[in-house]
Structure formats: structure tokens, C-alpha cells
Amino acid sequence: MSERSTVPPPVIDLNADLGEGFGRWHLTDDEALLSVVTSANVACGFHAGDPATMRRVCELAAERGVVIGAQVSYRDLAGFGRRAMDVPPDELAAEIAYQIGALEVFARAAGARVGYVKPHGALYNRCVHDAEQARAVIDGIRTAGGGLPVLGLPGSRLHEAAREARLPVVGEAFADRAYTAEGTLVPRREPGAVIHDPDEVVKRALGMARDHTVTARDGRRVGITARSLCLHGDTPGAADLARRVRSELTAAGVHVRSFV
């Protein structure tokens, strides 16, 4: 009689950037994506997101049991938070705390709480290498909420600063983004940085969740230590792709649930 395997099944969280509109302009299909993801990175007003949108997304997330996260950014509505900026550390820390506090109001009103923090766009990428900006983000998180988990790229300065501050860290991977051989994201300004082929996105998602690897743009296999997989909500057909990714993960024996 063969022995039953004691290896636990792989577990992954699915997160998406939501509430990325402003006023009459809506970029993400929040309702559809909230039926798929387990964590919602809600724009807090600095790169996208107005108060009414923040409140609506928090209400929908709370109704569906999706964990609410604060997606904090540089103050850059015109550039969608994707333009490089130099913000003094004390100013950046205050702006991070401000954004988390604003979202927390709407999360509490919906009967939930902000469960984690994830930087957006240029701030996310800056905090991979810039220790000073990373520490400022962590200072802002501590001011706003004490021990909130920090979602970010494994091996980043952001995670290093979070550990120094005794904050929980959660590794994140991107199935629809190209990787360098060093395990960092290829900048969006470079050709091929965003992967649009749905079959390739699903294949990469499965590899990240089950095998903890991804193929870099030079063909090398790169190790990926991630508890959460990001599904971008601002790409065409994002909700349909997210449903397919979750379905394929489940069929492959991967448990999909939040890290919070």
C-alpha cells in the first residue's frame, strides 16, 4: 500500500489593483474582479481613486469577504503614479500615513479594516532599490497602522526596511510582467515589459504558484518566492483573464486564499 503524500498543497493569494478611476472616469471593473480575487489593492486618491470610489470598493470587498489593502502612491494623478518623483522622506512618510488613514475610514464604515499595504507604480519600483524611500514608506505605515503587512517584491529594500521595523512581509509575483535575470520587473518603458498573451499569463501563474519559478526575458529560470499573485485590473479583459487564472490554479490543486 502506497503512503499518502504529506506535502501540503501550494497556496496563493490573488490580488488586483482596484478603484483606479476618478470621478466619472472608471478604469477597472471592480465588481467583476472582486468576484475572483482574495485581496483588493484599493487606490487611495494619490494616483487614482476618489472618496466615493474608495467607499464603494470597500463595501463590495467587505460583502464578498475580500481583504482590503491600501495601494499607496506618489502624489501623481496626472501620471497615474507611474512617473519618477523625488519626495523628501518625511513628506513621503506623512503622505503614506494620510492615504492609509483615508482608506481605513471607508473600510471601517463597511465593517472591515485595512489588512495590508502595497505601494503602486513608480513608488513600488523605487522601493525595490532605494533604501531611503523604502524606510519612508515603512515610517508612514507605522504611523498609520502599526503592524500592517507589507506586500512587495521579494528581496526588495521595502521588505528589508519592513523586517527592520518588525512588520510582516508578503512576497508578490506578477504573471503578466516580464522579469529580469535578477528577479526584478522589466521597466514598463521597455518593449515586452507587459505580457498580453492570456495563455502565457496562465502558464506563468501556474509556474509561480506551483514551482516557484518564472522564465526571465533572457530565457533563464528565476526563483520566485511569492505568497500573492498580482492580476492587473487596468488591462483589457482583465476580469475574464483573472477568472481563467483562478480556475486553472484550482484545477492544478493550488489553494487560492488570502495571506491575511
ROKOLGU-924370 format. One record per atom (N, C-alpha, C): x, y, z. Coordinates in steps of 0.001 Angstrom, whole numbers. Layout:
> east north up
> X Y Z $
...
END
This chain:
> east north up
> 842 -1181 0 $
> 0 0 0 $
> 884 1240 0 $
> 612 2158 -929 $
> 1446 3358 -1038 $
> 1118 4346 66 $
> 2135 5031 527 $
> 1937 6025 1572 $
> 1357 7298 981 $
> 473 7912 1765 $
> -131 9165 1336 $
> 875 10301 1458 $
> 920 11191 469 $
> 1867 12298 491 $
> 1568 13251 1639 $
> 2643 13674 2319 $
> 2476 14631 3424 $
> 2835 16044 2991 $
> 3148 16225 1707 $
> 3488 17559 1217 $
> 2208 18384 1084 $
> 2130 19522 1778 $
> 903 20330 1696 $
> 734 20921 303 $
> -509 21129 -126 $
> -738 21717 -1450 $
> -282 23170 -1472 $
> 128 23662 -2637 $
> 535 25071 -2715 $
> -647 26003 -2453 $
> -339 27150 -1880 $
> -1363 28153 -1547 $
> -934 29486 -2141 $
> -1863 30200 -2741 $
> -1547 31510 -3318 $
> -2714 32460 -3106 $
> -2399 33706 -2900 $
> -3382 34787 -2840 $
> -3432 35452 -4210 $
> -4613 35880 -4618 $
> -4748 36644 -5860 $
> -5131 38072 -5507 $
> -4289 39026 -5888 $
> -4599 40426 -5615 $
> -4748 41188 -6922 $
> -5529 42256 -6875 $
> -5706 43127 -8044 $
> -5795 44569 -7591 $
> -5355 45482 -8467 $
> -5435 46914 -8198 $
> -6841 47383 -8574 $
> -7562 47901 -7590 $
> -8960 48267 -7807 $
> -9211 49730 -7428 $
> -10390 50224 -7848 $
> -10756 51603 -7553 $
> -9920 52602 -8333 $
> -9330 52163 -9440 $
> -8440 53040 -10193 $
> -9206 53862 -11236 $
> -10041 54716 -10724 $
> -10745 55686 -11545 $
> -10729 57007 -10801 $
> -11405 57990 -11343 $
> -11501 59273 -10655 $
> -12704 60019 -11209 $
> -13657 60311 -10313 $
> -14866 60992 -10763 $
> -15644 60135 -11745 $
> -15905 60673 -12922 $
> -16698 59965 -13926 $
> -15890 58955 -14727 $
> -14553 58942 -14549 $
> -13711 58031 -15296 $
> -13448 56760 -14487 $
> -13714 55621 -15096 $
> -13524 54329 -14422 $
> -12587 53462 -15255 $
> -11542 52967 -14624 $
> -10526 52199 -15331 $
> -10653 50705 -15068 $
> -11066 50325 -13881 $
> -11093 48908 -13507 $
> -12522 48419 -13325 $
> -12758 47156 -13672 $
> -14058 46515 -13471 $
> -14064 45936 -12065 $
> -14275 46808 -11089 $
> -14124 46426 -9690 $
> -15057 45290 -9289 $
> -16315 45381 -9682 $
> -17287 44366 -9258 $
> -16920 42985 -9791 $
> -16544 42912 -11058 $
> -16181 41620 -11640 $
> -14916 41056 -10995 $
> -13911 41887 -10793 $
> -12661 41408 -10218 $
> -12834 40980 -8765 $
> -13732 41635 -8048 $
> -13953 41271 -6648 $
> -14659 39930 -6497 $
> -15142 39370 -7594 $
> -15709 38022 -7540 $
> -14639 36961 -7763 $
> -13399 37412 -8034 $
> -12309 36485 -8336 $
> -11180 36568 -7326 $
> -10731 37778 -7010 $
> -9537 37952 -6184 $
> -9831 37712 -4709 $
> -8765 37518 -3947 $
> -8902 37344 -2499 $
> -8374 38550 -1727 $
> -7641 39435 -2413 $
> -7154 40670 -1801 $
> -7313 41817 -2800 $
> -7750 42970 -2307 $
> -8009 44128 -3165 $
> -7086 45272 -2797 $
> -6218 45675 -3746 $
> -5351 46828 -3542 $
> -6144 48067 -3967 $
> -6650 48806 -3019 $
> -7558 49911 -3331 $
> -6778 51225 -3437 $
> -6919 51888 -4584 $
> -6270 53184 -4787 $
> -6767 54181 -3756 $
> -5837 54933 -3180 $
> -6156 55800 -2039 $
> -6194 57289 -2384 $
> -6325 57621 -3666 $
> -6519 59014 -4020 $
> -5332 59751 -4579 $
> -4129 59167 -4512 $
> -2946 59897 -4962 $
> -2560 59584 -6404 $
> -2843 58372 -6864 $
> -2628 58057 -8285 $
> -3956 57816 -8982 $
> -4975 57503 -8218 $
> -6334 57268 -8703 $
> -7203 57097 -7465 $
> -8526 57054 -7690 $
> -9428 56810 -6570 $
> -9922 58084 -5916 $
> -11222 58300 -5948 $
> -11829 59413 -5229 $
> -12590 58840 -4034 $
> -13043 59678 -3093 $
> -13701 59162 -1897 $
> -14891 58244 -2181 $
> -15739 58612 -3142 $
> -16911 57782 -3434 $
> -16492 56416 -3967 $
> -15467 56394 -4806 $
> -14978 55122 -5343 $
> -14367 54268 -4247 $
> -13577 54883 -3381 $
> -12966 54150 -2276 $
> -14039 53523 -1396 $
> -15082 54285 -1108 $
> -16149 53762 -260 $
> -16870 52594 -937 $
> -17172 52746 -2224 $
> -17893 51697 -2945 $
> -17083 50407 -3015 $
> -15797 50509 -3319 $
> -14964 49316 -3419 $
> -14837 48630 -2065 $
> -14687 49411 -1004 $
> -14606 48826 338 $
> -15892 48084 695 $
> -17032 48654 340 $
> -18309 47995 628 $
> -18424 46676 -133 $
> -18058 46700 -1415 $
> -18125 45479 -2222 $
> -17157 44419 -1708 $
> -15951 44842 -1356 $
> -14953 43900 -853 $
> -15421 43265 457 $
> -15957 44081 1361 $
> -16427 43561 2641 $
> -17574 42571 2448 $
> -18480 42873 1538 $
> -19607 41976 1260 $
> -19139 40610 773 $
> -18039 40600 22 $
> -17583 39362 -610 $
> -16431 38686 134 $
> -16077 39237 1285 $
> -15020 38618 2066 $
> -13629 38787 1494 $
> -13431 39825 677 $
> -12121 40107 90 $
> -11365 41059 1013 $
> -10116 40740 1306 $
> -9313 41573 2200 $
> -8975 42900 1513 $
> -9096 43992 2262 $
> -8848 45329 1728 $
> -7412 45754 2030 $
> -6702 46168 991 $
> -5345 46672 1158 $
> -5240 48092 644 $
> -4365 48879 1250 $
> -4150 50261 817 $
> -3064 50293 -237 $
> -3424 50733 -1452 $
> -2421 50881 -2504 $
> -1967 52340 -2526 $
> -832 52576 -1898 $
> -322 53929 -1709 $
> 608 54309 -2859 $
> 711 55617 -3106 $
> 1429 56078 -4294 $
> 2059 57437 -4057 $
> 2945 57807 -4979 $
> 3345 59201 -5056 $
> 2123 60027 -5451 $
> 2163 61329 -5127 $
> 1048 62213 -5483 $
> 1162 62543 -6982 $
> 471 61760 -7807 $
> 666 61863 -9258 $
> -584 61400 -10003 $
> -1665 62146 -9862 $
> -2897 61791 -10565 $
> -2722 61864 -12080 $
> -2028 62878 -12550 $
> -1873 63057 -13996 $
> -1077 61921 -14631 $
> -113 61405 -13928 $
> 733 60346 -14467 $
> 373 58967 -13977 $
> -775 58832 -13274 $
> -1241 57541 -12763 $
> -215 56895 -11835 $
> 578 57731 -11175 $
> 1543 57210 -10212 $
> 2707 56468 -10827 $
> 2892 56605 -12139 $
> 3951 55853 -12810 $
> 5127 56724 -13227 $
> 5134 57987 -12799 $
> 6255 58870 -13132 $
> 7230 58930 -11959 $
> 8518 58940 -12274 $
> 9539 59028 -11236 $
> 9439 60372 -10525 $
> 9518 60340 -9200 $
> 9433 61568 -8406 $
> 10443 61499 -7269 $
> 10896 62655 -6827 $
> 11778 62744 -5666 $
> 11031 63478 -4563 $
> 10607 62725 -3567 $
> 9836 63286 -2462 $
> 10656 63148 -1181 $
> 10846 64237 -429 $
> 11586 64147 825 $
> 10999 63062 1729 $
> 11851 62294 2417 $
> 11372 61165 3211 $
> 10291 61515 4235 $
> 10443 62644 4958 $
> 9436 62984 5961 $
> 8097 63315 5315 $
> 8143 63957 4144 $
> 6919 64269 3410 $
> 6263 62997 2879 $
> 7083 62090 2343 $
> 6546 60837 1813 $
> 5916 60007 2927 $
> 6562 59936 4080 $
> 6007 59176 5202 $
> 4644 59720 5610 $
> 4521 61043 5641 $
> 3237 61654 6007 $
> 2170 61337 4957 $
> 2558 61364 3686 $
> 1589 61093 2621 $
> 1147 59634 2623 $
> 2044 58728 2982 $
> 1666 57315 3087 $
> 660 57128 4218 $
> 948 57726 5367 $
> 25 57619 6506 $
> -1334 58220 6172 $
> -1328 59326 5464 $
> -2563 60011 5059 $
> -3430 59105 4189 $
> -2807 58438 3220 $
> -3566 57579 2308 $
> -4157 56371 3039 $
> -3365 55762 3905 $
> -3868 54611 4656 $
> -5015 55030 5558 $
> -4866 56183 6213 $
> -5919 56666 7106 $
> -7215 56933 6377 $
> -7121 57493 5159 $
> -8331 57766 4383 $
> -9062 56477 4038 $
> -8317 55473 3603 $
> -8956 54204 3244 $
> -9526 53500 4469 $
> -8842 53617 5589 $
> -9310 52960 6815 $
> -10691 53454 7228 $
> -10965 54736 7011 $
> -12288 55283 7330 $
> -13372 54523 6577 $
> -13163 54326 5274 $
> -14176 53660 4458 $
> -14212 52156 4716 $
> -13068 51568 5029 $
> -13044 50142 5358 $
> -13836 49885 6644 $
> -13633 50724 7648 $
> -14373 50556 8898 $
> -15866 50784 8704 $
> -16210 51758 7889 $
> -17629 52025 7625 $
> -18293 50824 6958 $
> -17509 50047 6231 $
> -18032 48858 5558 $
> -17987 47622 6455 $
> -17510 47790 7681 $
> -17430 46666 8611 $
> -16156 45858 8484 $
> -15122 46449 7882 $
> -13849 45749 7702 $
> -12712 46630 8211 $
> -11497 46267 7885 $
> -10320 47051 8229 $
> -9323 46971 7081 $
> -8409 47910 7025 $
> -7292 47794 6083 $
> -6392 46673 6587 $
> -6133 45688 5704 $
> -5404 44498 6134 $
> -3939 44466 5764 $
> -3516 45331 4842 $
> -2121 45342 4410 $
> -1880 46595 3575 $
> -627 46813 3175 $
> -257 47976 2367 $
> 606 47510 1195 $
> 338 48083 16 $
> 1162 47810 -1165 $
> 1424 49119 -1903 $
> 2678 49483 -2132 $
> 2956 50667 -2959 $
> 2539 50423 -4412 $
> 2324 51513 -5123 $
> 1893 51443 -6521 $
> 2940 52041 -7459 $
> 3024 51480 -8669 $
> 3749 52106 -9768 $
> 5181 52500 -9482 $
> 5468 53789 -9708 $
> 6839 54280 -9559 $
> 7344 54118 -8135 $
> 6465 54269 -7161 $
> 6883 54105 -5762 $
> 7258 52650 -5495 $
> 6475 51712 -6019 $
> 6770 50287 -5862 $
> 8161 49974 -6409 $
> 8408 50436 -7631 $
> 9687 50140 -8274 $
> 10857 50858 -7602 $
> 10615 52061 -7129 $
> 11672 52824 -6448 $
> 12091 52112 -5156 $
> 11114 51552 -4475 $
> 11395 50918 -3189 $
> 12049 49546 -3321 $
> 12202 49075 -4545 $
> 12963 47844 -4748 $
> 14442 48098 -4459 $
> 14944 49282 -4840 $
> 16371 49580 -4740 $
> 16716 50736 -3790 $
> 15778 51635 -3525 $
> 16061 52859 -2774 $
> 15715 52673 -1293 $
> 16739 52517 -467 $
> 16524 52246 953 $
> 15867 53423 1665 $
> 16224 54642 1283 $
> 15670 55820 1952 $
> 14174 55952 1697 $
> 13768 55809 439 $
> 12340 55887 126 $
> 11585 54721 751 $
> 12204 53555 781 $
> 11570 52394 1399 $
> 11330 52626 2886 $
> 12334 53176 3574 $
> 12167 53456 5004 $
> 11070 54487 5240 $
> 10945 55453 4336 $
> 9890 56463 4472 $
> 8514 55828 4352 $
> 8366 54884 3417 $
> 7090 54175 3282 $
> 6768 53415 4567 $
> 7757 52733 5102 $
> 7542 51967 6339 $
> 7223 52891 7509 $
> 7878 54035 7574 $
> 7562 55010 8628 $
> 6108 55451 8521 $
> 5636 55665 7307 $
> 4242 56048 7117 $
> 3284 54959 7537 $
> 3614 53711 7240 $
> 2763 52588 7635 $
> 2694 52481 9151 $
> 3832 52637 9803 $
> 3845 52553 11270 $
> 3034 53685 11893 $
> 3107 54856 11296 $
> 2315 55982 11804 $
> 828 55708 11684 $
> 428 55119 10568 $
> -999 54919 10295 $
> -1594 53699 10971 $
> -847 52601 11000 $
> -1497 51385 11455 $
> -655 50411 12218 $
> 527 50800 12612 $
> 1330 49887 13418 $
> 1861 48715 12636 $
> 1237 47535 12815 $
> 1801 46291 12300 $
> 1209 45754 11026 $
> 791 46609 10104 $
> 198 46128 8862 $
> 1228 45383 8005 $
> 845 44244 7409 $
> 1749 43538 6492 $
> 2067 44385 5267 $
> 3252 44155 4704 $
> 3718 44917 3550 $
> 3849 43977 2352 $
> 3054 44227 1320 $
> 3075 43420 103 $
> 4055 44041 -894 $
> 5014 43249 -1362 $
> 6001 43808 -2272 $
> 6884 42742 -2889 $
> 7862 43191 -3657 $
> 8751 42287 -4379 $
> 9739 41633 -3410 $
> 9846 40312 -3448 $
> 10817 39631 -2568 $
> 12232 40154 -2802 $
> 12976 40336 -1713 $
> 14345 40811 -1812 $
> 14484 42311 -1975 $
> 13380 43024 -1924 $
> 13407 44475 -2123 $
> 13876 45200 -873 $
> 14284 46462 -1071 $
> 14619 47315 69 $
> 13383 47557 932 $
> 12226 47549 307 $
> 10986 47738 1064 $
> 10815 46628 2085 $
> 10998 45393 1678 $
> 10869 44271 2611 $
> 11980 44294 3657 $
> 13149 44725 3245 $
> 14261 44840 4197 $
> 13925 45850 5295 $
> 13383 47002 4900 $
> 13005 48029 5873 $
> 11850 47561 6748 $
> 10915 46814 6150 $
> 9781 46308 6926 $
> 10243 45334 7999 $
> 11153 44457 7639 $
> 11663 43495 8629 $
> 12390 44216 9761 $
> 13166 45247 9406 $
> 13862 46012 10443 $
> 12876 46659 11407 $
> 11697 47022 10887 $
> 10661 47643 11720 $
> 9730 46613 12344 $
> 10032 45330 12134 $
> 9237 44215 12672 $
> 7814 44175 12109 $
> 7687 44539 10840 $
> 6412 44421 10149 $
> 6411 43144 9318 $
> 5270 42460 9221 $
> 5191 41256 8384 $
> 5396 41620 6912 $
> 6063 40750 6160 $
> 6260 40971 4728 $
> 5596 39840 3950 $
> 5071 40181 2776 $
> 4417 39212 1904 $
> 5013 39358 506 $
> 5602 38293 -1 $
> 6199 38323 -1325 $
> 5139 38287 -2415 $
> 5391 39038 -3479 $
> 4429 39159 -4569 $
> 5089 38845 -5906 $
> 4295 38252 -6817 $
> 4768 37969 -8165 $
> 3750 38487 -9176 $
> 4204 38666 -10437 $
> 3370 39226 -11496 $
> 3409 38304 -12706 $
> 2288 37662 -12990 $
> 2248 36727 -14114 $
> 2241 37443 -15458 $
> 1811 38699 -15476 $
> 1717 39425 -16751 $
> 2828 40447 -16945 $
> 3905 40309 -16182 $
> 5055 41202 -16345 $
> 6311 40397 -16622 $
> 7179 40952 -17452 $
> 8452 40316 -17758 $
> 9433 40539 -16605 $
> 10290 39537 -16373 $
> 11274 39586 -15299 $
> 12691 39631 -15859 $
> 13571 40275 -15105 $
> 14991 40242 -15417 $
> 15597 38985 -14787 $
> 16831 38689 -15137 $
> 17513 37533 -14561 $
> 17779 37715 -13072 $
> 17697 38967 -12596 $
> 17908 39249 -11166 $
> 16622 39122 -10359 $
> 15510 38807 -11010 $
> 14248 38636 -10302 $
> 13481 39921 -10100 $
> 13846 40989 -10820 $
> 13110 42245 -10748 $
> 12274 42414 -12017 $
> 11339 43349 -11974 $
> 10453 43565 -13108 $
> 11149 44384 -14194 $
> 10917 44010 -15441 $
> 11406 44809 -16555 $
> 10624 46120 -16576 $
> 11273 47278 -16622 $
> 10556 48562 -16622 $
> 9529 48642 -17747 $
> 8396 49256 -17453 $
> 7308 49340 -18427 $
> 7700 50064 -19714 $
> 8675 50941 -19635 $
> 9069 51693 -20835 $
> 9799 50821 -21850 $
> 10211 49616 -21454 $
> 10954 48745 -22355 $
> 10016 47796 -23097 $
> 10319 47463 -24345 $
> 9470 46552 -25124 $
> 9323 45197 -24438 $
> 8099 44663 -24459 $
> 7857 43345 -23891 $
> 7729 43315 -22391 $
> 7672 44481 -21743 $
> 7591 44517 -20278 $
> 6275 43952 -19763 $
> 5203 44152 -20540 $
> 3884 43636 -20167 $
> 3520 42498 -21105 $
> 3092 41379 -20542 $
> 2742 40193 -21329 $
> 1237 40196 -21580 $
> 839 40166 -22848 $
> -565 40286 -23209 $
> -1201 38957 -23621 $
> -401 37946 -23915 $
> -929 36651 -24341 $
> -1550 35918 -23147 $
> -2884 35709 -23137 $
> -3539 35059 -21994 $
> -2975 33677 -21683 $
> -2659 32891 -22703 $
> -2111 31554 -22468 $
> -778 31634 -21738 $
> 48 32597 -22109 $
> 1344 32762 -21456 $
> 1176 33244 -20021 $
> 213 34136 -19795 $
> -39 34624 -18434 $
> -470 33474 -17528 $
> -1373 32634 -18014 $
> -1838 31487 -17219 $
> -683 30535 -16947 $
> 121 30259 -17958 $
> 1271 29359 -17796 $
> 2230 29883 -16729 $
> 2499 31178 -16773 $
> 3420 31769 -15803 $
> 2819 31764 -14402 $
> 1520 32000 -14293 $
> 857 31970 -12989 $
> 990 30589 -12347 $
> 775 29536 -13146 $
> 908 28177 -12629 $
> 2343 27889 -12198 $
> 3308 28335 -12993 $
> 4702 28115 -12639 $
> 5095 28817 -11351 $
> 4594 30030 -11181 $
> 4906 30789 -9975 $
> 4292 30153 -8736 $
> 3048 29698 -8851 $
> 2336 29149 -7696 $
> 2812 27747 -7325 $
> 3088 26911 -8322 $
> 3433 25514 -8041 $
> 4935 25258 -7963 $
> 5683 25860 -8885 $
> 7111 25570 -8979 $
> 7998 26675 -8424 $
> 7391 27817 -8123 $
> 8121 28973 -7582 $
> 9231 29427 -8520 $
> 8936 29401 -9824 $
> 9907 29864 -10815 $
> 9199 30643 -11915 $
> 9992 31423 -12659 $
> 9494 32131 -13831 $
> 10643 32215 -14837 $
> 10305 32262 -16102 $
> 11331 32409 -17132 $
> 11600 33892 -17365 $
> 12846 34304 -17142 $
> 13228 35695 -17355 $
> 13297 35983 -18851 $
> 13446 37256 -19203 $
> 13427 37630 -20615 $
> 14643 37104 -21387 $
> 15701 36715 -20664 $
> 16864 36151 -21347 $
> 16799 34627 -21421 $
> 15653 34052 -20983 $
> 15462 32613 -21072 $
> 15848 31832 -19841 $
> 16497 32478 -18890 $
> 16899 31771 -17673 $
> 15720 31571 -16723 $
> 15757 30480 -15948 $
> 14743 30230 -14935 $
> 15139 30961 -13659 $
> 14201 31703 -13100 $
> 14457 32517 -11915 $
> 13540 32054 -10791 $
> 14100 31900 -9589 $
> 13304 31513 -8436 $
> 12381 32636 -7988 $
> 11140 32289 -7658 $
> 10145 33264 -7204 $
> 9564 32795 -5876 $
> 9750 33582 -4832 $
> 9159 33263 -3535 $
> 8004 34219 -3300 $
> 6801 33777 -3611 $
> 5646 34670 -3535 $
> 4458 33980 -2879 $
> 3796 34700 -2008 $
> 2547 34225 -1387 $
> 1336 34850 -2054 $
> 1577 35875 -2899 $
> 483 36566 -3571 $
> 835 36796 -5037 $
> -179 36666 -5884 $
> -15 36848 -7318 $
> -878 38021 -7760 $
> -248 39018 -8399 $
> -976 40212 -8823 $
> -1584 40014 -10203 $
> -2867 40386 -10315 $
> -3581 40391 -11585 $
> -3946 41837 -11885 $
> -3292 42440 -12847 $
> -3536 43856 -13121 $
> -4970 44080 -13597 $
> -5624 45074 -13001 $
> -7019 45343 -13328 $
> -7216 46362 -14418 $
> -6125 46998 -14889 $
> -6258 48072 -15867 $
> -5946 47632 -17292 $
> -5869 46317 -17516 $
> -5630 45806 -18862 $
> -6939 45321 -19469 $
> -7090 45397 -20797 $
> -8327 44938 -21440 $
> -8599 43461 -21144 $
> -9862 43154 -20789 $
> -10231 41774 -20493 $
> -9689 41255 -19187 $
> -9367 42159 -18262 $
> -8723 41761 -17009 $
> -9570 40783 -16193 $
> -10873 41023 -16112 $
> -11734 40166 -15296 $
> -11810 38751 -15859 $
> -11952 38631 -17177 $
> -12006 37304 -17802 $
> -10696 36553 -17609 $
> -9579 37260 -17747 $
> -8277 36629 -17554 $
> -8110 36191 -16102 $
> -8555 37036 -15167 $
> -8449 36693 -13752 $
> -9255 35433 -13436 $
> -10451 35320 -14015 $
> -11273 34117 -13796 $
> -10558 32875 -14323 $
> -9962 33007 -15494 $
> -9264 31865 -16070 $
> -8062 31470 -15223 $
> -7298 32450 -14758 $
> -6144 32152 -13912 $
> -6580 31415 -12655 $
> -7623 31910 -11997 $
> -8078 31253 -10759 $
> -8575 29837 -11053 $
> -9333 29668 -12128 $
> -9844 28351 -12482 $
> -8712 27365 -12752 $
> -7697 27801 -13481 $
> -6572 26925 -13802 $
> -5753 26593 -12556 $
> -5589 27555 -11670 $
> -4875 27295 -10420 $
> -5604 26246 -9584 $
> -6914 26424 -9452 $
> -7714 25483 -8670 $
> -7657 24090 -9270 $
> -7771 23998 -10606 $
> -7723 22709 -11298 $
> -6375 22029 -11093 $
> -5333 22834 -10903 $
> -3985 22285 -10717 $
> -3686 21953 -9252 $
> -4681 22090 -8373 $
> -4500 21743 -6976 $
> -3940 22850 -6116 $
> -3924 24063 -6621 $
> -3440 25208 -5849 $
> -4608 25791 -5053 $
> -4416 25973 -3765 $
> -5437 26587 -2919 $
> -5337 28116 -3042 $
> -6426 28756 -3366 $
> -6450 30216 -3527 $
> -7084 30824 -2289 $
> -6301 31536 -1504 $
> -6822 32213 -325 $
> -5879 33335 89 $
> -6462 34305 817 $
> -5704 35488 1216 $
> -4586 35146 2187 $
> -3581 35987 2225 $
> -2483 35830 3184 $
> -2810 36455 4528 $
> -3894 37216 4618 $
> -4254 37887 5876 $
> -5133 36939 6692 $
END
